[in-house]
Amino acid sequence: MPRHQIKRETDLQIISEWIDEGQSVLDVGCGRGILLEHLIRTRSARALGVDASLEKVQSCVKRGVPVYHGAAESLLEEFPDGYFDWVILSRMVQELAHPGELIRASLRVASNVAVGFVNHGYWLNRWSTLRTGSRPTNEVFPLSWDAGHPYNPVTIKGFNQFASKEGIDIANTIFLKGDWRQRTSFLPNLTAGYAVYHLRGTSGTWLSGG
Amino acid sequence: MIDPPTESTETHPGEIGLVRWKDYVHTGAFTFESGEKIPGFTLRYETYGKLNPQKDNAILICHALSGDHHCAGIHNLNDKKQGWWNNMIGPGKPIDTNKYFIICSNCLGGCQGSTGPKSINPETGNPYNMDFPLVSIRDMVRSQYLLLREGLGVESIYAVIGGSMGGMQVLQWGIDYPDFVRKLIPMATTARQNAQAIAFNEVGRLAVMQDPEWQNGAYGDGKGPNVGLAVARMMAHITYLSDAGLEEKFGRDKVKPNEARSQFDAEFQVESYLRYQGQSFISRFDANSYLYLTKALDRFDLFGESGQLEDRVKAIRARTLVVAFKSDWLFPPAQNRAIVHALLRCGCEASYAELDLTLGHDSFLVNAPDLYQLVHNFLNA
């Protein structure tokens, strides 16, 4: 199985386990709608994806996954507090110009927020930078700096500091080793390649609460 | 994952070929939203494909202000012009006549075979003219409902699709007949026109009504406010295009020098094009219908008295895909997004796509592969 597929499936498994039957889920940067299609099928989720790429929107439409073509930041503003049961930010935060704002907005519109990101504090990433003296180029950031691919090297340590500063309630964390399969809890900022956080957002008072 | 290539739009889809229009005659009285009545009405329509035994594979196409029932195929072998959405409808095309039973009906209040101001009032033997009741988008939709249920025996509609005024009808269909429709595709439309759109319509109406030939709407056969109607059409036509689209098509190109005989003859290609559009419009459209239909557009308001779009759209049960065009400045993306936002806030199942087509409001009428793919994907999901 190709590595990118293992990564996607791991993500999908962890996040799906957190979501209950019939919950409403907004997947930010939903791509081709694979996670949402899975949640609709296995959890009868009331799903909505948002993506800026028309090509990805076409794929969602084809899968029967409801999707909004545009910027997540402006879409979130359209919803009242606690509207969704879940907002999912999977492998998104490292590509954003203002990830903090999106996380805050997600915590406002949802009772739960799942954030999954590549840990740039992982020892191989540190070693790569140390060895090459330049930014790591890897599966997550395949393009070099001049191609302009956004690069926001978030780490588990950095994310914890952000959560603590913002007073964000972390309900659960899952850290995976470099193979993105085995879990680790020992010095995760050094030993984990991938991190998934379950954050508590605004309690639902709107339709989606139930 | 890379999606497998889709079949239908990649292959060479077939043509419907020869089609004929039909008339649905409703013999009972019809009461308009305004409370006014007419003793009966006729809707002209065309159908393509076959209604299945379950009677649930119908797709209704709603046309825009100056459109008509002829949306695909040709009427005779010498017909050079196909129906207005021929590139979208046909065997193997995005709206596939092999799978679906497609219906396009002319609107109540129109002038191309359906009952409108120029029709004869059976109670007086004279044309209705200005005595024709005020027609609304809801009236148009209810008359289409009668055609589908009583005229064609359709028991549920698979999808209702339309752009601009057609998009307003699509939304109204979803609201008024929530259990009858399964999918909606409103495109390049709005839940209510803003002041700019009303303003353009008002200038058009005044051009018609201030033409001395208008005669308070009582102009005779073959007569009418042709100058006013042509001017109205020229101006409206500009709002259907875009700056970039016009620049690309005409720029500052000039007509041939010997064709411009005086100072104010058409000098630029764009002038000549607009004059042609205005002239050809008067041969196919009735001035009074233009007044009635533009008023129906102006009055359409799903925000209602509460000012909350949600109050109306929450009735919608159909899966909805709203499509906007970036270059549309008549019903710009923000107005289309407002519809999706309201639907989503109500918990309805809605999607939104914004296509980067340069030709403005009328982009849904031109060759647009992204749009075809989107419609194909949505209908077949």
Interface residues (C-beta under 8 A of the other chain):
Chain A: S24 R32 I34 R46 L48 L54 V57 Q58 S59 C60 V61 K62 R63 G64 P66 V67 Y68 H69 G70 L75 E78 F79 P80 Y83 L207 S208
Chain B: M1 D3 T6 R319 L321 R337 V340 H341 L344 R345 C346 G347 E349 A350 S351 Y352 A353 E354 L355 D356 D370 Q373 L374 N377 F378 N380 A381
